[in-house]
Amino acid sequence: MYAAFYLSEFRLQALVRYQPELRELISRGVPVAALDEDGEQSKVCALSRSAREAGVRIGMRPPQALARLSHLRLFPARASAEISAMRWLCLLAQQLSPLVEETAPGLVTVDVRGRTRASGKGCRPGELRFEMAERCQEALQTDGLHLRGGLGQTPDHAAWAGLRGMPVFAADALTPFLESLRISLAGFDRRELNILERWGIRTMGEFRRLPRCEITRRLGQRGAEVLGRINGETVRPLRQVAWEHSFARQGSFEFRLENMEALRFLMRRYVDELALEMQVRQVAAKGCILSLKLERGSTFYKHLNLPEPTSRSETLFRVLVNALEGVQLSAPIVGLALELDTCRMAYQQRELFALAMEDSAGFVRTADQLAGLLGSSRIGTPRVANSWRPDAFTMERLSHHRSTLGAKSTEVRSPPLYGLPLRRFRPPRLVQVWTEQARPVLLQKSSDFDGALRGLRGPWRSSGAWWTELPWAREEWDVESENGALLRIFRESAAWWLDGVYG
């Protein structure tokens, strides 16, 4: 069993992956065509459906195409976009099997025979067809690409079925399948096609009904080989693709990017390609380096560490988007580079009683968003500071590693305290205190405890950080109010505060 993926109007759809405005135009039904530069002349090399229905044909010069359709939108084809699209197509096919062939521009063929034998009932042709249809639907929804699939008993049948797939066509019935296929797809050269044209042979079904001996006598061994491929008697070996494995993407733009929306669109293309390649190679990204080349010659760098290795494109894309929130660039963007630091995929078995972070990527995404709103110094894990100042704490960088979440605490615990508990106010209440001979005697503006104070205990004084620009000094008192409540008050920075109530 062989499978094939086909990207119709390949040169135009390759542009769609890198130009968001082109995808929007096609979705609205605007006629669009791609131009192939041939020396000093350009000609139409790919068309959208609306342009084809309006009478524009491949091979027309731009003046001819515009004369046929005045509001036709023309875009130059880009070799870099086509190379990237073919690489993406090969990576998509390698998720089915590593034996992939670049059959033609926009067409790849996959040998899935080993996969079927190894998987047994888990990979029947019907299930394989359903899996391919899911990938075609995903390409349409995420990228707006019209991807087709085909299944057949030989590489040629699978490739020809891919041309007809909507979204996936299985060449089960051989005769009806071949009746309508053009004979030009069989691989004849121009001279041989002219001979067949004079015979009135236009489809493969008409060709395979000719006597074999007459085909061999008139077209030679070449004709017999093509007939064997059409009938499924000859199975040619696949020319396996050999891509150089690289987890980095970079490119320069012919146009300036002046907003983040266009940058996100292009970043998504790079991330999807890299995620596919990581899944095929069974590796994951543990960090990435984002580089933006600016128009004035400067470069913006951003090094990001991921909370845990991942190969999911959605996770990588969200991390990059959050990293760019609030970034103000000094000039438009003319180039983009993305490099991943990869490692082997690690699998962890969750413990039954230990706490584990189910979605560490979501946790990091939320933390980064809060840091963008509040500032990085206000986001972290609070820790008790090494100070005698009450409530003093520091903010440590958030730890994203699962191993620290379920770990037992090694801190030395203080001995149990005895006496009435203090119910502290968070934050302390600002109050007014009258003093006599440096002792508090009257409490006001406390709402519930105003009045004379008695049963004074104190003061307990503490201070610190006198060698810094922010020294502190604190004076605490335990007092009893008129209504019998036991309170703790303190003075700091020339102001009195109600710290809490005992009991």
Phi, psi and omega in degrees: 000135179234151178232159180213146172242135183230128178254101183293153184046057192303315186292330177282317181290333174296325176290327182300327183292341185240354180233101184298328181292331179291319177298320180294320179297315181294320179295332178273359179085014178287130180293129185227145177219150176256140182253135176255120181280118180240090184069232180272351183251148175242151178215158181288129181242345179204149186225151167277165183298319181295325178290322179293319179293336179277358175105000177285140183233152177295137181100349178290147170283156180307317178298324178293317181294319180289330176293326177285325182214103190293327182265023176291134177263126183250135179228137177287137176292149182236123180296322180296321178293324180289321177296318179295321180293321178293323178295318177298319181295320178294319178295323177297318180290327181291349173288341175272319181195148178287347182272090186238141178235136170277092185289316181201167176304119181085005183226124176234146181240142185233136174268109182251019181293316179296323179295319180294317181293321183288326185271343179065231182291343182286351182222058175288160181305323179296319179289324176296320177297320178294320179296319178294322178296324177296320180291322177295319179293322178294320178296325179289318184286319185274323186242352183071024182263136179268087183263137179241158179226155179215150178232141179198168181280345177230161178301322181292317179297321178295317179295318179292325176293327178296331178292335182259348187298132176218081358272335182229131180239132178254124182278075181276306178274110189292312186295309179298330182292322185274346186300321187258359181284137180292141181292340179293342178281349186283344177106013176287151175277180185297318181297315181292325177293325177295321177297313180295327178296320178291333176282348184084019180266116182238342181234163178292327178298320177292323181293317185288349176274352177288150177297136183298320183294324179289323177298316181293322183290324185267326183250355177077195182298330179300316179297322179292322179296316180296320178298320177296323178292321180293319181281354181080016180276336182245128178246106181282148177286146178281141174270094189297135180287144181231086178276145172281122185287122180214133179253045177218143177226140176209155180191152175252145185260144175280351181228157181275141174260116183249003177218158184287338181297313178294324178295319178298321180300315181287324177298323180297323178297314180297315183296318180298318179297314182293324178294318176299316181294322178294320179294323178292320183272359178060046175232171180222158180266132175251354178190166179209156178238119179256129181231126178244119177273125183263162187296327184276008177099347179277169183224137176257124181247147175214117177258125185237134173255129181276149181298325175206152181302138181211154173239013181277128182294323181296319179294314180297319182294318180295323178297318180293318180297316180295326180292334182266356179293129179082000180281128177250116181266149184276348183205162177298158183268132179237359180201151182221136176222138180222124181233134182253141172262109190256163176209170177291145180296134179250136179244129182241136175269127183288143179275157185285320186251339182285145177287138180224145178275113184290321184230081182293327178295319177295324177297315179295320180298315179295318179296320179293323177295318178294322178295325177292329180277319189255342186105142184295335181287346182260004180241128179166192178257121181288136177229146178294128182282155178280074185207154176275357180288127180300142177066012178288134180210164175235161178252116177264155178299140182298137177263126183256001186276134183296331184296337181271348185281323182259008183287146178283145182286138179252010181289145177280122183275144177287155178294156182298145180260146180242155181114184180291137176285151178257117175270102188275148175272134179239106357277171177300151182269132176285125183229174176244129183234130174264139183237154171226124182055043177065022177237137181291134181233340184216133180246132179224160177061034176254000178070313185243348189232023181295146176137186181290151181250143178216175180060046184288139172229125181141191000273158171246114186252144175213154181203167180179176179057031181290344180272000181250181178282348181235069177288161178221152177212138187221139179232119185250147176223141168257125186226165175241128181276176181297327181273011175088004180282138177266124188236159168241125176237158178211157178243131180208134181056043176065020178229151179257143183226147173264112186277323181175184183235135177278147175100000000 
